[in-house]
Amino acid sequence: MTSTEDSLYNGSLCSGEQEKIEALQELAKLKDMVEEAEKEKSKLLLEKLDAEEKKKKFQKETLDLLSLQEKKAKEFQKRNMEIEESIADLERSNNMLKEQLKEYEEMLTSKKAEYASLQQKFKIKASVPEKKVKFVRVKEETEEEDYGTIECKFTITCRPSLPLKAGHALITFEEEAVAEKILMLPKCSVPCEGTKMDVKPLRVFLEPSVKFEVHISVSKKKIRFSNAPPVLAEERMRDRLELSFSKPSCDGGEVEQLEYDPQTGTGQVTFLNTGVAEGLSLKKKYPIDVGKSLSVNLHPYFEYQLKQFQTFSGVSKRTVLLSGIKDVLDQEDLQDHLEIYFQKPSNYGGEVETIKAVRRAHVSGPRDPAGRGDGDPGGEPDPGGVRRPRSPALLQDGRQALHSLPKGQELRWGCAGRPVPHQRHGRRLRHVRQRRRC
């Protein structure tokens, strides 16, 4: 082998070894890379496992939170419904309380109106009539008697009343049994010139009445005064008042006690002797020396008490109230028909003592120039609906006719507004009417 071939062979060997070395290095490098990849893979697998565990944990926590949220939502909805029901109950209760309050306010208003009407009804204002007293003798004084006061007692009795409205009638029988029989009937058919008028008997309930005593004690030593403004200090004003009331030149007297209220300017004086207060109460005014002109008003000193207050209410036993009275006849004929009907024993009636009927308002029929309808006696109706005579001349005619009536007759008012005598014959009535000619 030549040198050239040897060199070529050596060169090829060197290059092969070099490649082999490089391949080995590349293989080692690849092995290192594989190991690193395996390590990275293991690391990633571990991280994946950790992530899956965390994922499961987070999923579980999420499910727990969702279930808790759902539970809280249900509790909130339930609580909200309970609150809404409670609010609805409170609103219903509030509305009921408002309705009750409105009812109580209406009741209070009606009670106040009733109280005002009763107070107005039972308010009594009457002047005590003067009574002449004849002096007989001087009464001997005793130590036990008190002459410092004048005591008196008034007994006041309010009689019951019954307003008779239009379309009603009152009939009084002589016997209670007759009234009880009539009240047991549901209705009574009264014949009135070809027609029948159905009236209903009702029991008469009288309005409550009262009876009480007023005890009044008037002092003969004390007197009240007013209109005394505090123009000075309280003590000086009190001294000035006492000195002024002690002057005999002004009809005063020795003062035992003086009471004064500077805020109201009123007070009272107690004198030592009787008679001074009586004389001053008649003067009404009294001058006071306070450095300028000042006059006080004087009033008698009295005390009063209400005792023995009694109320009465009852039902009439012989009187019957008839409702359903129609305007079919004039008032006199209507009363006569009612009296004739209720006097018959076949109608469960009996002897009638008195009767009074008020027709309903007359809305039709011819009217005269004075503005009265047919059968209107004239005059103004009273609160019960009964018409009274229009002029004093009619009253005078009534008095004259009353004095000229024979025994057994009674006086009534005819359709022309003049008195008409009626004659009783047993259980029937004969009517003598005076009618105004056209």
C-alpha positions in Angstrom: 0.0 0.0 0.0 1.3 3.3 -0.9 1.7 6.3 1.3 -1.1 8.0 -0.4 -3.5 5.2 0.3 -2.3 5.0 3.9 -2.9 8.6 4.4 -6.3 8.3 2.8 -7.1 5.3 5.0 -5.9 7.1 8.1 -7.9 10.1 7.2 -11.0 8.0 6.7 -10.4 6.3 10.0 -10.0 9.6 11.7 -13.2 11.0 10.2 -15.1 7.8 11.2 -14.0 8.1 14.7 -14.7 11.7 14.7 -18.3 11.0 13.5 -18.6 8.2 16.1 -17.5 10.5 18.8 -19.9 13.2 17.6 -22.7 10.6 17.4 -21.9 9.4 20.9 -21.9 13.0 22.1 -25.1 13.6 20.3 -26.6 10.4 21.9 -25.5 11.5 25.3 -26.9 14.9 24.7 -30.2 13.3 23.6 -30.2 11.0 26.6 -29.8 14.1 28.8 -32.6 15.7 27.0 -34.8 12.6 27.4 -34.0 12.5 31.1 -34.9 16.1 31.4 -38.0 15.5 29.4 -38.9 12.6 31.6 -38.3 14.7 34.7 -40.4 17.5 33.2 -43.1 14.9 32.3 -43.0 13.6 35.9 -43.2 17.1 37.2 -46.0 17.9 34.9 -47.8 14.7 35.9 -47.4 15.6 39.5 -48.6 19.1 38.9 -51.5 17.7 36.9 -52.4 15.5 39.8 -52.2 18.4 42.2 -54.3 20.5 39.9 -56.9 17.7 39.7 -56.9 17.4 43.4 -57.3 21.2 43.7 -59.9 21.1 41.0 -61.9 18.4 42.9 -61.5 20.4 46.1 -62.6 23.6 44.4 -65.5 21.8 42.8 -66.6 20.4 46.2 -66.3 23.9 47.7 -68.2 25.3 44.8 -71.0 22.7 45.2 -71.0 23.4 49.0 -71.3 27.1 48.3 -74.0 26.6 45.7 -76.0 24.4 48.1 -75.4 26.9 50.9 -76.5 29.7 48.5 -79.6 27.8 47.6 -80.3 27.1 51.3 -79.8 30.8 52.2 -82.0 31.8 49.2 -84.8 29.5 50.5 -84.4 30.8 54.0 -84.4 34.4 52.7 -87.5 33.7 50.6 -89.2 32.1 53.6 -88.2 34.9 55.8 -89.4 37.4 53.2 -92.7 35.7 53.0 -93.1 35.7 56.8 -92.2 39.4 56.8 -94.8 40.1 54.1 -97.4 38.1 55.9 -96.6 40.0 59.1 -96.8 43.3 57.2 -100.2 42.2 55.7 -101.4 41.2 59.2 -100.2 44.6 60.6 -102.0 46.4 57.7 -105.2 44.5 58.4 -104.9 45.2 62.1 -104.2 48.8 61.3 -107.2 49.0 59.0 -109.4 47.4 61.7 -108.1 49.8 64.3 -108.8 52.7 61.9 -112.3 51.4 61.4 -112.8 51.0 65.2 -111.3 54.5 65.7 -113.8 55.9 63.2 -116.7 54.0 64.8 -115.6 55.3 68.2 -115.3 58.8 66.9 -118.8 58.6 65.4 -120.0 57.2 68.7 -118.2 60.0 70.6 -119.8 62.5 68.2 -123.2 61.0 68.7 -122.8 60.8 72.5 -121.6 64.4 72.5 -124.7 65.4 70.5 -126.9 63.4 72.8 -125.2 64.9 75.8 -125.7 68.4 74.4 -129.4 67.7 73.6 -130.0 66.2 77.0 -128.1 69.1 78.6 -130.2 71.6 76.6 -133.4 69.5 77.3 -132.9 69.4 81.1 -131.6 73.0 81.4 -134.1 74.9 83.5 -134.4 78.6 83.5 -137.2 80.0 85.6 -137.8 83.1 87.6 -138.8 82.5 91.2 -142.1 84.3 91.8 -142.3 86.9 94.5 -144.3 85.8 97.6 -145.9 88.2 100.1 -144.9 87.5 103.7 -146.9 88.7 106.6 -145.0 89.6 109.8 -146.6 87.9 112.8 -144.1 87.9 115.7 -140.4 88.1 116.6 -138.9 84.7 117.0 -136.8 84.2 120.1 -133.2 83.6 119.4 -131.4 80.5 120.6 -127.7 79.7 120.7 -128.0 76.8 118.4 -129.6 78.7 115.5 -127.3 80.3 112.9 -128.5 83.6 111.6 -125.4 84.2 109.4 -127.0 82.5 106.4 -130.3 82.4 104.6 -131.2 78.8 103.4 -133.8 77.9 100.9 -134.8 74.8 99.0 -136.4 74.5 95.6 -138.0 71.3 94.3 -138.0 71.2 90.5 -140.1 68.6 88.5 -140.0 68.2 84.7 -143.2 66.7 83.4 -142.9 64.2 80.6 -143.9 65.3 77.1 -144.8 63.6 73.8 -144.5 65.4 70.4 -147.4 64.3 68.1 -146.1 64.1 64.6 -148.1 64.4 61.4 -149.9 61.1 60.4 -150.4 60.1 64.1 -153.2 60.3 66.6 -153.4 59.9 70.4 -156.5 58.3 71.9 -157.1 58.0 75.7 -159.6 55.5 77.0 -161.4 55.6 80.4 -160.3 52.0 81.2 -156.9 50.4 81.0 -158.3 47.1 79.8 -159.6 48.7 76.6 -156.2 50.1 75.7 -154.6 46.7 76.3 -157.1 45.1 74.0 -156.4 47.6 71.3 -152.7 47.2 71.6 -153.0 43.5 71.0 -154.5 44.1 67.5 -152.0 44.2 64.6 -154.1 46.9 62.8 -157.5 48.6 62.8 -159.5 49.3 59.7 -161.4 52.6 60.3 -164.1 53.3 57.7 -163.9 56.9 56.3 -166.8 57.8 53.9 -166.6 54.8 51.5 -162.9 54.0 52.1 -161.0 52.2 54.8 -157.9 53.6 56.6 -155.6 51.0 58.2 -154.1 52.4 61.4 -151.6 50.6 63.6 -151.9 50.9 67.4 -148.6 51.5 69.2 -147.7 51.8 72.9 -146.9 55.3 74.1 -143.5 55.6 75.6 -143.1 58.8 77.5 -139.9 60.8 77.5 -137.8 60.6 80.7 -138.5 63.3 83.3 -136.5 64.4 86.3 -137.1 65.6 89.8 -134.5 67.2 92.0 -133.9 69.6 94.8 -131.7 72.7 94.7 -130.5 73.8 98.2 -129.2 77.4 98.2 -127.4 79.0 101.1 -126.9 82.8 101.0 -124.5 84.3 103.4 -125.4 87.5 105.4 -121.8 88.2 106.4 -119.9 87.4 103.2 -119.8 89.2 99.9 -117.8 88.6 96.7 -116.1 91.3 94.7 -114.5 91.4 91.2 -112.7 93.8 88.9 -110.0 94.6 91.4 -106.7 94.7 89.4 -103.5 94.6 91.3 -102.5 98.3 90.9 -100.3 98.0 94.0 -98.2 95.3 95.7 -100.2 92.3 96.9 -99.9 93.2 100.6 -100.6 96.9 100.1 -103.6 96.1 97.8 -105.0 93.7 100.5 -104.6 96.4 103.2 -106.3 99.0 100.9 -109.2 96.7 100.3 -109.7 95.9 103.9 -109.5 99.6 104.9 -112.0 100.6 102.1 -114.5 97.9 103.1 -114.2 99.1 106.8 -115.4 102.6 106.1 -118.9 103.2 107.6 -119.3 106.3 105.4 -119.5 104.0 102.3 -121.9 101.6 104.1 -119.0 99.3 105.1 -118.3 97.6 108.4 -115.7 95.9 110.5 -113.9 93.3 108.4 -113.3 89.9 110.0 -111.5 88.3 107.1 -110.5 89.3 103.5 -109.4 87.0 100.7 -107.9 88.4 97.5 -106.5 86.8 94.3 -104.3 89.3 92.4 -104.2 87.1 89.3 -108.0 87.2 88.7 -108.7 90.4 90.6 -111.4 88.7 92.6 -112.0 87.9 96.3 -114.4 87.8 99.2 -114.9 89.8 102.4 -116.3 88.4 105.7 -117.8 91.1 107.9 -118.1 90.8 111.7 -121.7 91.8 111.8 -124.7 90.7 109.7 -126.5 93.2 107.5 -123.4 94.9 106.0 -123.1 92.3 103.2 -126.8 92.6 102.4 -126.7 96.4 102.0 -123.5 96.2 99.9 -124.9 93.6 97.6 -127.7 96.0 96.6 -125.2 98.7 95.7 -123.5 96.6 93.0 -120.4 99.0 93.1 -118.0 100.0 95.8 -115.2 102.6 95.7 -111.7 101.5 96.7 -109.0 104.0 97.8 -105.8 103.1 96.0 -104.6 106.5 95.1 -106.9 106.8 92.0 -110.5 106.2 91.1 -111.3 102.4 91.3 -114.7 100.8 91.8 -115.1 97.0 92.3 -118.2 95.0 91.4 -120.1 93.4 94.3 -121.9 90.0 94.2 -123.8 88.2 96.9 -122.0 85.1 98.3 -124.1 82.0 98.0 -123.6 78.2 97.8 -125.9 75.7 96.1 -126.1 71.9 96.1 -128.1 69.5 93.9 -129.8 66.8 95.9 -132.4 64.1 95.5 -131.9 63.8 91.8 -134.3 61.3 90.4 -135.2 60.2 86.9 -138.5 58.8 85.8 -139.6 57.0 82.6 -142.8 55.1 81.9 -145.5 53.9 79.5 -149.0 55.3 79.4 -151.6 52.6 80.4 -154.8 54.3 79.0 -153.4 56.1 75.9 -152.7 54.5 72.5 -150.7 56.0 69.7 -152.2 55.4 66.2 -149.9 55.6 63.2 -150.9 55.6 59.5 -153.4 58.5 59.7 -154.0 59.6 56.1 -155.3 62.9 54.7 -158.7 61.6 53.6 -160.9 64.0 55.7 -160.6 67.3 57.5 -159.2 67.0 61.0 -162.6 67.3 62.8 -164.2 64.6 60.7 -161.2 62.4 61.0 -161.2 62.6 64.8 -164.9 61.9 64.9 -164.6 58.8 62.8 -161.8 57.5 64.9 -163.7 58.2 68.1 -166.8 56.5 66.8 -164.8 53.4 65.6 -163.0 53.0 68.9 -166.1 53.4 71.0 -167.7 50.3 69.5 -167.4 47.2 71.7 -167.4 45.1 68.5 -164.1 46.7 67.6 -162.7 45.9 71.1 -163.2 49.5 72.0 -164.7 51.4 74.9 -165.5 54.8 76.2 -163.1 57.4 74.9 -161.9 60.1 77.2 -160.1 62.3 74.7 -158.6 62.1 71.2 -156.2 64.2 69.2 -155.2 63.5 65.5 -152.8 65.2 63.2 -153.2 64.7 59.5 -150.4 64.4 57.0 -149.4 67.5 55.1 -152.1 68.5 52.6 -150.4 68.9 49.2 -153.4 69.3 46.8 -156.8 71.0 46.6 -158.0 74.5 46.0 -156.6 77.3 48.0 -158.2 80.6 49.0 -156.5 84.0 48.6 -155.1 83.7 52.1 -153.0 80.7 51.0 -154.9 78.1 52.9 -156.0 74.8 51.4 -159.5 73.3 51.7 -160.2 72.4 55.3 -157.3 74.4 56.6 -158.4 76.3 59.7 -155.6 78.9 59.3 -152.9 79.8 61.8 -149.4 78.5 62.3 -148.8 74.9 63.3 -147.1 74.2 66.6 -144.2 71.7 67.0 -146.6 68.8 67.2 -148.3 69.7 63.9 -151.5 71.0 65.5 -152.7 74.3 64.1 -153.6 77.2 66.3 -156.0 80.1 65.6 -154.5 82.8 63.5 -155.8 85.9 65.3 -156.9 87.0 68.8 -160.4 87.5 67.4 -160.7 83.8 66.8 -159.6 83.1 70.4 -162.2 85.6 71.6 -164.9 83.8 69.6 -163.7 80.6 71.2 -164.0 82.0 74.7 -167.5 83.3 74.0 -168.7 80.1 72.5 -167.2 78.2 75.4 -169.2 80.3 77.9 -172.4 79.9 75.9 -172.2 76.1 75.6 -174.9 74.2 77.4 -174.0 71.4 79.8 -172.8 68.2 78.2 -171.2 69.9 75.2 -167.5 70.5 74.4 -165.7 73.0 72.2 -163.7 72.0 69.1 -162.2 73.9 66.1 -164.1 73.5 62.9 -162.8 73.6 59.3 -163.2 77.3 59.0 -161.1 78.1 62.0 -164.1 78.9 64.3 -165.3 77.0 67.4 -168.0 74.4 66.8 -169.9 72.7 69.6 -170.3 68.9 69.6 -173.1 67.1 71.5 -172.5 63.6 72.8 -175.4 61.1 72.5 -174.4 57.8 74.0 -171.6 56.4 71.9 -172.3 58.5 68.8 -171.5 62.1 68.0 -173.6 64.6 66.2 -171.6 67.2 64.4 -172.6 70.7 63.8 -170.1 72.2 61.4 -169.8 75.8 60.2 -168.5 76.0 56.7 -167.4 79.1 54.9 -169.6 79.8 51.9 -168.0 80.5 48.6 
